[in-house]
Amino acid sequence: MILNKNPEIKYVPEIKLIGIRAKMTLSGDKTVVLWKKFMPLRNKIFNRVNNDFIDVQVYNPEKEFKNFDQNTEFEKWVAVEVSDWENIVEGMETLVIPEGKYAVFYHKGPAVESSRVMQFIYALWLPGSVYTLENRPHFQILKEGYKPDDPASEETLWVPVS
């Protein structure tokens, strides 16, 4: 596993997405099901900004993130960035990631390492940093061709901070 321990802090303008979503928990993870449903439809989205895929987590603002555990429900999106919301593919929805500051972590390795990566970010890096977690979507950017089981797969993890 390769992970940058000192993330870049970047300001992100508003991002428009088209994709699909589901409510889930870590213990009842439906991510694979979402991706299998989304991937056959992706080429019908003609207003894509790039070839990246975006995996988004939207957490309940009424819940305290520090109490997050395996059974905490959140909303998971699999999506692509678009220039506008013209011609939304049937069965898909829109989501806006609001503008704001993000800590950007680079990870190279298989997806099974994600729990260790998240543990580092939320249990070690964030409490030891000068930043506080913001209530905005968290997301990962996956390049086209990303393979979850491939140790050479690369993704960037975007954590909302202030």
Backbone as JSON, one array per atom type, in Angstrom:
{
  "sequence": "MILNKNPEIKYVPEIKLIGIRAKMTLSGDKTVVLWKKFMPLRNKIFNRVNNDFIDVQVYNPEKEFKNFDQNTEFEKWVAVEVSDWENIVEGMETLVIPEGKYAVFYHKGPAVESSRVMQFIYALWLPGSVYTLENRPHFQILKEGYKPDDPASEETLWVPVS",
  "N": [[0.85, -1.18, 0.0], [0.53, 2.16, -0.84], [0.44, 5.34, 0.44], [0.01, 8.78, 0.68], [1.1, 10.51, 3.45], [0.94, 13.11, 4.18], [-1.38, 15.07, 3.14], [-2.36, 16.96, 0.2], [-3.84, 20.16, 0.41], [-6.67, 21.27, -1.04], [-8.72, 23.61, -2.78], [-11.93, 23.13, -3.92], [-14.04, 23.75, -6.61], [-17.64, 23.87, -7.09], [-19.0, 20.7, -7.95], [-20.69, 18.97, -10.43], [-22.6, 16.05, -10.64], [-23.68, 12.98, -12.19], [-25.32, 10.03, -11.49], [-25.87, 6.95, -9.67], [-27.43, 5.89, -6.61], [-27.44, 4.52, -3.25], [-28.66, 3.66, -0.02], [-26.68, 2.56, 2.68], [-24.63, 0.6, 4.95], [-21.41, 0.08, 6.45], [-21.24, -2.55, 7.27], [-23.24, -3.63, 5.74], [-22.5, -3.42, 3.0], [-23.08, -2.25, -0.24], [-21.66, -1.53, -2.42], [-20.41, -2.86, -4.63], [-22.64, -3.86, -5.99], [-23.85, -1.44, -6.78], [-21.86, -0.42, -8.55], [-21.91, -2.41, -10.54], [-24.43, -2.03, -11.57], [-24.21, 0.58, -12.51], [-22.04, 0.74, -14.4], [-22.74, -0.41, -17.04], [-24.35, 1.66, -17.97], [-22.84, 3.94, -18.17], [-21.71, 4.89, -20.59], [-23.79, 6.15, -21.83], [-23.94, 8.67, -20.92], [-23.44, 11.69, -22.1], [-22.38, 14.19, -21.57], [-20.06, 14.23, -20.08], [-17.3, 15.4, -18.14], [-14.77, 14.34, -17.97], [-12.94, 11.19, -18.06], [-13.0, 10.02, -15.6], [-14.2, 8.22, -12.69], [-16.42, 8.64, -9.95], [-16.69, 7.98, -6.59], [-18.83, 8.42, -4.04], [-19.56, 9.42, -0.68], [-22.18, 10.29, 1.36], [-22.88, 11.58, 4.37], [-25.1, 11.5, 7.19], [-26.03, 14.58, 8.37], [-27.02, 14.99, 10.92], [-25.96, 13.09, 12.54], [-23.15, 12.41, 14.6], [-19.95, 12.35, 13.32], [-17.86, 11.22, 14.71], [-18.98, 9.14, 16.06], [-19.32, 7.22, 14.21], [-19.75, 3.96, 12.97], [-19.6, 0.45, 12.03], [-22.28, 0.01, 11.52], [-23.52, 2.4, 10.95], [-25.67, 4.27, 8.99], [-25.32, 5.52, 5.67], [-25.27, 7.43, 2.59], [-24.38, 6.17, -0.5], [-22.88, 6.98, -3.54], [-22.27, 6.27, -6.97], [-20.73, 7.69, -9.66], [-20.3, 10.12, -12.36], [-18.52, 13.08, -13.31], [-20.14, 15.89, -14.7], [-20.8, 18.43, -17.2], [-23.22, 19.71, -17.26], [-26.73, 19.21, -16.5], [-28.2, 18.21, -18.62], [-30.08, 15.91, -20.54], [-30.4, 13.57, -18.74], [-29.74, 10.28, -17.96], [-32.13, 7.67, -17.93], [-33.1, 6.38, -14.82], [-30.97, 7.36, -13.45], [-29.59, 9.89, -11.23], [-29.04, 13.28, -10.03], [-26.34, 14.97, -8.36], [-24.83, 17.4, -6.3], [-21.61, 18.31, -5.4], [-20.72, 20.48, -3.07], [-18.77, 23.53, -3.26], [-15.54, 23.87, -1.71], [-12.96, 23.3, 0.78], [-10.61, 20.65, 0.64], [-8.84, 17.83, 1.96], [-6.51, 16.01, 0.27], [-5.77, 12.78, -0.42], [-3.54, 10.4, -1.76], [-3.76, 7.15, -2.95], [-2.35, 4.02, -3.62], [-3.0, 0.8, -4.45], [-4.81, -2.28, -3.69], [-8.43, -2.33, -3.3], [-9.22, -3.58, -0.94], [-7.61, -2.61, 1.02], [-8.73, -0.31, 1.89], [-10.01, 0.09, 4.39], [-7.87, 0.29, 6.2], [-6.65, 2.58, 5.2], [-8.67, 4.51, 5.6], [-8.81, 4.37, 8.38], [-6.31, 5.42, 9.07], [-6.59, 8.08, 8.05], [-8.9, 9.18, 9.41], [-8.59, 8.49, 12.13], [-5.96, 9.02, 12.85], [-4.54, 11.02, 11.19], [-6.42, 13.25, 10.85], [-7.25, 14.01, 13.59], [-4.73, 14.83, 14.5], [-4.12, 16.97, 12.98], [-4.4, 20.46, 11.89], [-6.88, 20.82, 10.96], [-10.5, 20.64, 10.69], [-13.19, 18.36, 10.33], [-15.55, 18.76, 7.77], [-19.07, 19.07, 7.04], [-19.71, 17.9, 4.33], [-19.97, 16.09, 1.2], [-17.83, 13.21, 1.05], [-15.34, 11.91, -1.1], [-14.01, 9.69, -3.65], [-11.79, 9.63, -6.36], [-11.59, 7.73, -9.18], [-9.64, 6.49, -11.74], [-10.42, 5.76, -15.2], [-10.52, 2.35, -15.95], [-9.77, 1.47, -13.52], [-9.2, -1.14, -11.24], [-10.48, -2.93, -8.66], [-9.15, -5.07, -7.37], [-6.53, -4.91, -8.09], [-3.15, -4.42, -7.27], [-1.84, -2.26, -8.36], [-3.67, -0.32, -8.77], [-4.9, 3.03, -8.64], [-6.11, 5.75, -6.7], [-7.64, 8.82, -5.64], [-8.39, 10.25, -2.55], [-10.76, 12.35, -1.18], [-11.27, 14.45, 1.4], [-13.5, 16.39, 3.18], [-12.62, 19.44, 4.65], [-12.0, 22.13, 7.02]],
  "CA": [[0.0, 0.0, 0.0], [1.21, 3.46, -0.87], [-0.47, 6.4, 0.83], [0.7, 9.99, 1.13], [0.72, 10.78, 4.85], [0.71, 14.56, 4.27], [-2.19, 15.36, 1.97], [-2.47, 18.31, -0.35], [-5.1, 20.82, 0.74], [-7.11, 21.9, -2.28], [-10.04, 24.21, -2.86], [-12.66, 22.51, -5.01], [-15.28, 24.42, -6.99], [-18.8, 22.98, -7.15], [-18.89, 19.6, -8.92], [-21.98, 18.39, -10.8], [-22.48, 14.62, -10.9], [-24.81, 12.14, -12.55], [-25.01, 8.66, -11.09], [-26.89, 6.21, -8.94], [-27.14, 5.89, -5.18], [-28.13, 3.58, -2.37], [-28.36, 3.77, 1.41], [-25.99, 1.37, 3.14], [-23.73, 0.67, 6.08], [-20.18, -0.66, 6.13], [-21.52, -3.97, 7.45], [-24.14, -4.02, 4.66], [-21.94, -2.68, 1.87], [-23.68, -2.56, -1.55], [-20.87, -0.81, -3.42], [-20.21, -3.69, -5.83], [-23.93, -3.9, -6.68], [-24.01, -0.15, -7.43], [-20.97, -0.32, -9.71], [-22.4, -3.33, -11.59], [-25.6, -1.39, -12.16], [-23.82, 1.84, -13.14], [-21.07, 0.63, -15.5], [-23.34, -0.54, -18.37], [-25.03, 2.9, -18.35], [-21.91, 5.08, -18.16], [-21.46, 5.42, -21.93], [-24.96, 6.9, -22.26], [-23.81, 10.02, -20.36], [-22.68, 12.37, -23.15], [-21.85, 15.49, -21.15], [-19.01, 14.0, -19.08], [-16.18, 16.34, -18.14], [-13.55, 13.54, -18.15], [-13.2, 9.76, -18.01], [-12.9, 9.54, -14.22], [-15.4, 7.79, -11.97], [-16.4, 9.22, -8.61], [-17.36, 7.19, -5.55], [-19.16, 9.47, -3.08], [-20.27, 9.06, 0.53], [-22.89, 11.41, 1.97], [-23.21, 11.18, 5.73], [-26.21, 12.2, 7.82], [-25.5, 15.72, 9.14], [-27.51, 14.96, 12.3], [-25.14, 12.12, 13.28], [-21.78, 12.86, 14.82], [-19.04, 11.46, 12.59], [-16.98, 10.5, 15.64], [-19.71, 7.95, 16.49], [-19.49, 6.37, 13.04], [-19.29, 2.59, 13.13], [-19.95, -0.48, 10.94], [-23.73, -0.01, 11.3], [-24.01, 3.74, 10.68], [-26.17, 4.36, 7.61], [-24.92, 6.66, 4.85], [-25.67, 7.31, 1.2], [-23.25, 5.94, -1.4], [-23.11, 7.3, -4.94], [-21.26, 6.02, -7.99], [-21.13, 8.76, -10.58], [-19.29, 10.8, -13.19], [-18.68, 14.53, -13.35], [-20.74, 16.37, -15.94], [-20.79, 19.88, -17.38], [-24.58, 20.18, -17.0], [-27.66, 18.11, -16.26], [-29.03, 17.95, -19.79], [-30.14, 14.5, -20.96], [-30.1, 12.64, -17.65], [-30.07, 8.91, -18.32], [-33.19, 7.11, -17.12], [-32.61, 5.58, -13.7], [-29.88, 8.06, -12.78], [-29.96, 11.1, -10.52], [-28.0, 14.31, -9.96], [-25.8, 15.32, -7.05], [-23.85, 18.48, -6.3], [-20.62, 18.38, -4.33], [-20.52, 21.92, -2.9], [-17.4, 24.02, -3.23], [-14.94, 23.88, -0.39], [-11.58, 22.85, 0.96], [-10.47, 19.2, 0.82], [-7.55, 17.18, 2.13], [-6.47, 15.04, -0.81], [-4.85, 11.67, -0.18], [-3.29, 9.53, -2.9], [-3.61, 5.76, -2.53], [-2.08, 3.02, -4.65], [-3.15, -0.53, -3.88], [-6.15, -2.86, -3.86], [-9.52, -1.73, -2.53], [-9.34, -4.21, 0.38], [-6.82, -1.82, 1.97], [-9.4, 0.96, 2.18], [-10.3, 0.28, 5.82], [-6.63, 0.78, 6.84], [-6.46, 3.95, 4.74], [-9.65, 5.34, 6.32], [-8.39, 4.38, 9.78], [-5.22, 6.39, 9.17], [-7.08, 9.43, 7.81], [-9.85, 9.68, 10.41], [-8.18, 8.25, 13.51], [-4.62, 9.55, 13.13], [-4.19, 12.28, 10.52], [-7.35, 14.35, 11.13], [-7.12, 14.53, 14.96], [-3.4, 15.43, 14.69], [-3.94, 18.1, 12.05], [-5.02, 21.73, 12.27], [-8.15, 20.87, 10.23], [-11.69, 19.98, 11.23], [-14.01, 17.72, 9.32], [-16.72, 19.52, 7.35], [-20.23, 18.27, 6.64], [-19.9, 17.87, 2.88], [-19.66, 14.74, 0.74], [-16.47, 12.67, 0.95], [-15.36, 11.18, -2.37], [-12.79, 9.14, -4.22], [-11.74, 9.69, -7.82], [-11.0, 6.52, -9.76], [-9.38, 6.63, -13.18], [-11.0, 4.71, -16.02], [-9.66, 1.18, -15.94], [-9.51, 1.09, -12.12], [-9.59, -2.5, -10.9], [-10.4, -2.97, -7.21], [-8.25, -6.11, -6.86], [-5.19, -4.71, -8.65], [-2.26, -3.66, -6.38], [-1.36, -1.07, -9.05], [-4.77, 0.64, -8.9], [-4.67, 4.32, -7.98], [-7.27, 6.59, -6.45], [-7.43, 9.94, -4.73], [-9.45, 10.35, -1.55], [-11.02, 13.76, -0.91], [-11.89, 14.57, 2.7], [-13.86, 17.81, 3.37], [-12.04, 20.04, 5.85], [-11.94, 23.6, 7.13]],
  "C": [[0.89, 1.24, 0.0], [0.17, 4.51, -0.56], [0.36, 7.61, 1.24], [0.2, 10.35, 2.52], [0.48, 12.27, 5.1], [-0.05, 14.99, 3.03], [-2.02, 16.79, 1.47], [-3.81, 18.88, 0.14], [-5.5, 21.61, -0.5], [-8.5, 22.49, -2.11], [-10.72, 23.65, -4.09], [-13.88, 23.35, -5.34], [-16.42, 23.4, -7.0], [-18.62, 21.93, -8.25], [-20.29, 19.05, -9.16], [-21.76, 16.92, -11.18], [-23.79, 14.04, -11.41], [-24.41, 10.73, -12.18], [-26.19, 7.98, -10.44], [-26.47, 6.14, -7.48], [-27.92, 4.8, -4.46], [-27.74, 3.9, -0.93], [-27.69, 2.46, 1.82], [-25.22, 1.64, 4.42], [-22.45, -0.05, 5.67], [-20.41, -2.16, 6.29], [-22.46, -4.51, 6.38], [-23.75, -3.29, 3.39], [-22.53, -3.18, 0.54], [-22.9, -1.9, -2.68], [-20.72, -1.6, -4.72], [-21.5, -3.74, -6.65], [-24.16, -2.58, -7.42], [-23.14, -0.03, -8.68], [-21.43, -1.22, -10.85], [-23.62, -2.76, -12.29], [-25.21, -0.17, -12.99], [-22.99, 1.64, -14.43], [-21.71, 0.41, -16.88], [-24.01, 0.74, -18.88], [-24.08, 4.07, -18.59], [-21.7, 5.7, -19.54], [-22.66, 6.15, -22.53], [-24.92, 8.35, -21.75], [-22.87, 10.79, -21.3], [-22.03, 13.68, -22.72], [-20.81, 15.34, -20.04], [-17.88, 15.0, -19.25], [-14.86, 15.61, -18.42], [-13.92, 12.07, -18.09], [-13.12, 9.17, -16.61], [-14.27, 9.07, -13.71], [-15.28, 8.33, -10.55], [-17.28, 8.38, -7.69], [-17.58, 8.16, -4.39], [-19.87, 8.87, -1.86], [-20.88, 10.34, 1.12], [-23.38, 10.93, 3.33], [-24.31, 12.05, 6.29], [-25.66, 13.34, 8.68], [-25.94, 15.73, 10.6], [-26.73, 13.99, 13.17], [-23.75, 12.7, 13.47], [-20.84, 11.86, 14.16], [-18.15, 10.67, 13.54], [-17.65, 9.23, 16.17], [-19.96, 6.98, 15.34], [-18.96, 4.97, 13.33], [-19.79, 1.73, 11.96], [-21.44, -0.45, 10.59], [-24.34, 1.37, 11.08], [-24.43, 3.84, 9.21], [-25.67, 5.64, 6.94], [-25.4, 6.4, 3.43], [-24.43, 7.18, 0.34], [-23.71, 6.23, -2.82], [-21.96, 6.74, -5.78], [-21.68, 6.9, -9.16], [-19.97, 9.2, -11.46], [-19.58, 12.3, -13.12], [-19.2, 14.94, -14.72], [-20.69, 17.9, -15.99], [-22.16, 20.49, -17.07], [-25.47, 18.96, -16.8], [-28.64, 17.93, -17.41], [-29.0, 16.44, -20.06], [-29.74, 13.52, -19.87], [-30.61, 11.25, -18.05], [-31.14, 8.37, -17.38], [-32.61, 6.2, -16.04], [-31.47, 6.23, -12.94], [-30.4, 9.34, -12.14], [-28.78, 12.07, -10.53], [-27.58, 14.55, -8.52], [-24.83, 16.46, -7.24], [-22.91, 18.27, -5.12], [-20.34, 19.88, -4.2], [-19.04, 22.3, -2.88], [-16.86, 23.97, -1.82], [-13.53, 23.33, -0.4], [-11.57, 21.34, 1.25], [-9.03, 18.82, 1.09], [-7.54, 16.04, 1.13], [-5.36, 14.02, -0.55], [-4.74, 10.83, -1.44], [-3.07, 8.12, -2.37], [-3.35, 4.88, -3.74], [-2.13, 1.67, -3.96], [-4.57, -1.03, -4.07], [-7.17, -2.23, -2.92], [-9.66, -2.35, -1.14], [-8.55, -3.46, 1.44], [-7.55, -0.56, 2.43], [-9.71, 1.15, 3.66], [-9.06, 0.77, 6.57], [-6.37, 2.23, 6.46], [-7.4, 4.89, 5.51], [-9.28, 5.45, 7.8], [-7.28, 5.41, 9.98], [-5.76, 7.82, 9.07], [-7.9, 9.96, 8.98], [-9.41, 9.5, 11.85], [-6.83, 8.86, 13.85], [-4.4, 10.94, 12.52], [-5.1, 13.42, 10.97], [-7.23, 14.87, 12.57], [-5.77, 15.21, 15.22], [-3.15, 16.63, 13.81], [-4.57, 19.37, 12.62], [-6.42, 21.85, 11.66], [-9.27, 20.2, 11.01], [-12.5, 19.44, 10.06], [-15.24, 18.56, 9.03], [-17.84, 18.58, 6.93], [-20.53, 18.5, 5.16], [-19.59, 16.45, 2.42], [-18.15, 14.45, 0.74], [-16.47, 11.91, -0.38], [-13.98, 10.67, -2.75], [-12.9, 9.29, -5.74], [-10.95, 8.48, -8.3], [-10.82, 6.75, -11.25], [-10.06, 5.5, -13.94], [-10.01, 3.55, -16.08], [-9.31, 0.73, -14.53], [-10.02, -0.32, -11.88], [-9.4, -2.67, -9.4], [-9.42, -4.0, -6.64], [-6.8, -5.92, -7.28], [-4.32, -3.89, -7.69], [-1.71, -2.39, -7.03], [-2.47, -0.02, -9.24], [-4.5, 1.89, -8.08], [-5.98, 5.06, -7.82], [-6.85, 7.77, -5.58], [-8.66, 10.01, -3.83], [-9.56, 11.81, -1.12], [-11.85, 13.87, 0.36], [-12.22, 16.04, 2.96], [-13.37, 18.35, 4.7], [-12.21, 21.55, 5.86], [-10.81, 23.93, 8.08]]
}
